[in-house]
């Protein structure tokens, strides 16, 4: 039996990270590592991808691939309409992954900018913006749903722009339902992998084998990758104490957390926050 459209797409995860209409905060800038794009209202945006330089000018959108950007920079006085989000499957594969950065003219897809402007307004109502840092503010439930509606509207035109430019979506083969559930448990809890395997009626070795078959990675690798993304986001976009971030991710000793983070990034959490805090773009 073929899986229903709903079941095939239920694993697609979408998380809005930010939306702003302003000059980008001062660098240094993290390489682009999610989905989204910039509309250049004034100035120029630059990125390097696979040792080639790309540039977007006034009135153009720059839509980078979600992985592989080596660096990014902006001319002095540049003003951006910037939207960044995660739109990926449980295996961390992005729904759209252009083979190179897309640079498109506003005149070709004017509704994309209109949608982005509405999203910025809805985002500011819920999150607020201050010097590129975002913090939850008092809001109503209707405000939250209006933001989600604006986000979905933007995604409609963003995906239309990509597909009209020849970029096709990546849709993985349907997962074994037990793997999908195990991924969800790993992302939401800190339960040991043996307990997660038991919760989905598998042995630990069976979970390892099925995980490798469907995702190409081990459960431990998946958990560490998702945990690292959450930690980086918290370090970069919140003023939570590092000890709190570590505790929220299941670490009981800050020394263990620092060693784990440095092994994967090359620097300590303290150094990372000092270098990159507030460098949204």
RAMOFEN-V983670 format. One line per field, one symbol per residue. ss: DSSP state (@ for helix, = for strand, . for the rest). psi: psi as a letter, one per 30 degrees, with the letter a starting at -180 (. if undefined). burial: 1 if it has 9 or more other C-alpha atoms within 8 Angstrom, else 0. Layout:
ss->???
psi->???
burial->???
This chain:
ss->....@@@@@...===========...........========..=====..=====...====.....======....==========.....=.......====....@@@@@@@@@@@@@@@@@...=..=.......@@@@@@@@@@@@@@@@@@@@@@@@............@@@@@@@@@@@@....@@@@@@@....@@@@@@@@@@@@...@@@@@@@@@@@@@@@@@@@....@@@@@@@.....@@@@@@@@@@@@...@@@@@@@@.....
psi->kkkleeeefffkkkjkelkliakklkalkkkkgalblkkjekbkkklkkhgkkkkkakgkkjjllflfkelllklkgkkkjkkklkillfggkkekikflkkjkkefeiffeeeeeeeeeeeeeeeelkjhfkkkklklleeeeeeeeeeeeeeeeeeeeeeefggkkkkjlkklkfeeeeeeeeefflgkleeeeeefghlleeeeeeeeeeffglleeeeeeeeeeeeeeeeefglgkkeeeeeefggkfkeeeeeeeeeeffflleeeeeeefkghk.
burial->00000001001110010111100110001101111111111111111110000111111111111101111101000111111111111100011111001111110010011011111101111111100111100000001101100110110011101110001001000000001111101110000010011101011100110111000001100110011100101111110001001110101001011110110000111001100111110
